Amino acid sequence: MRRPLLLAGAALAALFALACSDSADEPLTAEQAAAIVEAGLLTEEDLPSSTWTVTDSAADDDTAGDTADSAPDADDMFGDTAACQELEAAIEDLVGDENAADTPALAEGERTFEAGGGDSLVVRSVQSSVSVPADSTDVEAGFEALRKVFNAETLRPCFEEGFMASFTEGSEGTEGITVTELEVTEPATIARDGVGVALDFTAIAFIIPIELHLEMHFWPQGDAVGSLMIMEMNSELLRDGAADLLTAAEARLAEAVEANR
């Protein structure tokens, strides 16, 4: 699962590098930005009924380990496939100045909801994130550029080549796994002015069928950027409720920005 998580991190890094520009609005204070992040994240009441383990963390939390919170490693993210290297080049062309992506956000945070796992063949995960860039920004302009590289058509070759390669090159822990289908599409519902991509993956692990659904969404809301990632294995609970989750995430962030402007 590491490759799509890192691609999401790269998309956010590119977005913030693109978004920085002069704005006529008064800049947000650190307190306002922190309040937007706190109020803009999903809560357990927004999710379908289940037994959720909830974890809050900052996007730059060093204790998060080797996850999407860590700085994306281009070698891990794009591998050696031609399609993934072309995608890497496209993102780098958009970002331009290498230092721009290193500008820290004024405030950012994420909340992860997890269910299942362990001995269960059903796994569910929802990750809600909010970031507020440090400078006065025109976030929507950044999204116009991001749409050129973060869409199903552009991501499909990298996922098909890079993701599949991780199961066919003898990677540790993949013995006995046969991939039967991998499809990259646009989600049925996309946030207003945002971008989204969905991945459906089917495999056989020895004799056990695996069905994975992943959705990644990013959208602008005033001075902030929201993101939502949905992942579930051998279940359709989140897939069926994806539109409602996205609507709830958009509403939370919109209310948070309005209340703290």
C-alpha positions in Angstrom: 0.0 0.0 0.0 3.0 2.3 0.4 3.1 3.5 -3.2 -0.3 5.2 -3.3 0.2 6.7 0.1 3.5 8.3 -1.0 1.8 9.5 -4.2 -0.7 11.3 -2.1 2.1 13.0 -0.1 3.8 14.1 -3.3 0.6 15.6 -4.6 0.2 17.7 -1.4 3.8 18.8 -1.6 3.4 19.9 -5.2 0.1 21.6 -4.4 1.6 23.8 -1.6 4.6 24.7 -3.8 2.2 25.8 -6.5 -0.2 27.6 -4.3 2.0 30.3 -2.8 1.2 33.7 -4.3 0.2 37.2 -3.2 -3.4 37.6 -2.0 -5.5 40.6 -1.1 -6.8 38.9 2.0 -5.4 39.4 5.4 -3.0 36.5 6.3 -4.3 34.0 8.8 -2.7 33.9 12.2 -1.2 30.7 13.5 -4.1 30.5 16.0 -6.7 30.8 13.2 -4.9 28.2 11.2 -4.7 25.8 14.1 -8.4 26.3 14.8 -9.2 25.5 11.1 -7.3 22.3 11.3 -8.9 21.2 14.6 -12.4 21.9 13.4 -11.9 20.8 9.8 -11.2 17.1 10.5 -13.8 14.4 10.3 -15.1 13.0 13.6 -16.3 9.5 14.4 -19.9 10.6 14.1 -19.3 11.3 10.4 -18.3 7.6 9.7 -20.4 4.5 9.1 -21.1 2.5 12.2 -18.2 0.3 13.2 -15.6 -0.1 15.9 -13.0 2.6 15.0 -9.6 3.2 16.5 -8.9 6.9 16.2 -5.5 8.5 16.0 -4.7 12.2 15.7 -1.3 13.4 14.5 0.5 16.3 12.9 1.6 15.8 9.3 5.2 16.4 10.4 5.0 14.0 13.3 8.4 12.3 13.5 6.9 9.4 15.5 4.6 8.4 12.7 7.3 6.2 11.2 7.4 5.0 7.6 4.0 6.1 6.5 2.5 8.8 4.3 3.3 11.3 7.0 7.0 10.9 6.2 8.7 12.8 3.5 8.1 10.9 0.2 11.1 9.1 -1.1 11.2 9.4 -4.9 12.9 6.0 -5.4 10.2 4.3 -3.3 7.4 6.3 -4.8 8.1 5.9 -8.4 10.4 2.9 -8.6 12.2 2.1 -11.8 9.3 1.9 -14.2 9.2 4.3 -17.2 5.6 5.4 -16.5 6.4 6.3 -12.8 9.5 8.2 -13.8 7.5 10.2 -16.3 5.0 11.0 -13.5 7.8 12.1 -11.2 9.2 14.4 -13.9 5.8 15.9 -14.5 5.4 16.7 -10.8 8.9 18.1 -10.6 8.1 20.3 -13.6 5.1 21.7 -11.9 6.9 22.4 -8.6 9.8 24.1 -10.3 11.9 25.5 -7.4 12.9 22.5 -5.3 12.9 24.6 -2.2 9.3 25.7 -2.6 7.9 22.4 -1.5 9.9 22.6 1.7 8.0 25.6 3.0 6.3 24.4 6.2 2.5 24.8 6.5 1.1 27.3 9.0 -0.9 24.5 10.5 -1.7 20.9 9.5 -3.0 17.8 11.0 -4.7 14.5 10.3 -7.0 12.0 11.9 -7.0 8.3 11.0 -9.8 5.9 11.7 -9.1 2.2 11.5 -11.1 -0.9 11.9 -10.4 -4.6 11.5 -7.0 -6.0 10.8 -5.2 -8.5 12.9 -6.8 -11.9 12.2 -9.7 -10.3 10.3 -9.7 -10.4 6.5 -11.7 -7.1 6.6 -9.7 -3.9 7.0 -11.0 -0.4 6.8 -9.2 2.9 7.1 -10.2 6.6 6.7 -7.7 9.4 6.8 -8.9 13.0 7.1 -6.3 15.7 6.7 -6.3 19.5 6.7 -3.4 21.8 5.8 -3.1 25.6 5.9 -0.2 27.0 3.9 2.1 29.5 5.7 1.7 32.4 3.3 -1.3 34.2 2.0 -2.2 31.9 -0.9 -4.3 31.4 -4.0 -5.0 27.7 -3.3 -7.4 27.3 -6.2 -4.7 28.3 -8.7 -2.5 25.4 -7.4 -5.3 23.0 -8.0 -5.6 24.1 -11.7 -2.0 22.9 -12.1 -2.4 19.8 -10.0 -5.3 18.5 -12.1 -2.8 18.1 -15.0 -0.9 15.4 -13.2 -3.3 14.0 -10.5 -6.0 12.3 -12.4 -6.8 8.7 -13.4 -5.5 9.0 -16.9 -2.1 10.3 -15.7 -1.8 8.1 -12.7 -3.0 4.9 -14.4 0.3 3.9 -16.2 2.3 4.4 -13.0 0.0 2.4 -10.8 -0.3 -0.3 -13.4 3.4 -0.7 -13.9 4.8 0.4 -10.5 2.2 -1.1 -8.3 2.1 -4.4 -10.2 5.9 -4.6 -10.2 6.0 -4.6 -6.4 4.1 -8.0 -6.6 6.1 -9.5 -9.4 9.7 -8.8 -8.5 10.0 -11.0 -5.5 9.3 -8.3 -2.9 9.4 -9.4 0.7 6.0 -10.6 1.9 4.5 -11.0 -1.6 5.2 -14.6 -2.2 2.1 -16.6 -3.1 0.2 -13.4 -4.1 -1.3 -13.4 -7.6 -2.7 -10.1 -8.9 -5.8 -10.7 -11.0 -7.0 -7.1 -11.7 -6.0 -3.5 -11.1 -8.1 -0.6 -12.2 -7.5 3.2 -11.8 -10.6 5.4 -12.3 -12.1 8.7 -11.3 -14.3 8.3 -8.2 -18.0 8.6 -8.7 -18.1 11.7 -6.5 -15.3 14.3 -6.5 -15.1 17.4 -4.2 -16.1 20.8 -5.6 -13.1 22.2 -7.5 -11.0 19.2 -6.3 -9.3 16.2 -7.7 -9.7 12.5 -7.0 -8.6 9.1 -8.0 -9.8 5.6 -7.2 -7.9 2.3 -7.3 -9.5 -1.1 -7.3 -7.2 -4.1 -6.8 -8.0 -7.8 -6.8 -5.6 -10.6 -5.9 -5.4 -14.1 -4.6 -3.1 -14.6 -1.6 -2.5 -18.4 -1.7 -6.2 -19.4 -1.7 -7.6 -16.3 0.0 -9.3 -13.7 -2.3 -8.3 -10.0 -1.7 -10.4 -7.1 -2.9 -9.0 -3.6 -2.2 -10.6 -0.3 -2.8 -8.7 3.0 -2.4 -9.8 6.6 -3.0 -7.8 9.8 -2.6 -9.4 13.2 -2.7 -7.9 16.7 -2.5 -9.9 20.0 -2.6 -9.4 23.7 -1.9 -11.4 25.6 0.7 -10.5 29.2 1.1 -7.0 29.4 2.6 -7.0 25.6 3.4 -6.6 22.3 1.6 -8.6 19.2 2.6 -7.7 15.6 1.8 -9.6 12.4 2.4 -8.2 8.9 1.8 -10.5 5.8 2.0 -9.1 2.3 2.0 -10.8 -1.0 2.7 -10.2 -4.6 2.0 -12.8 -7.3 1.5 -15.6 -4.9 2.4 -17.9 -2.4 0.6 -19.0 -0.3 3.6 -16.7 2.6 2.9 -17.0 2.3 -0.9 -20.8 2.6 -0.6 -20.5 5.5 1.8 -17.7 7.3 0.0 -19.9 10.1 -1.3 -21.3 10.8 2.2 -17.9 10.8 3.7 -16.6 13.3 1.2 -19.6 15.5 1.7 -19.1 15.5 5.4 -15.4 16.3 5.0 -16.1 19.2 2.7 -18.7 20.5 5.1 -16.4 20.3 8.2 -13.7 22.2 6.4 -16.0 24.8 5.0 -17.5 25.5 8.4 -14.0 25.7 10.0 -12.7 28.2 7.5 -15.9 30.3 7.7 -15.7 30.4 11.5 -12.0 31.4 11.7 -11.7 34.0 9.0 
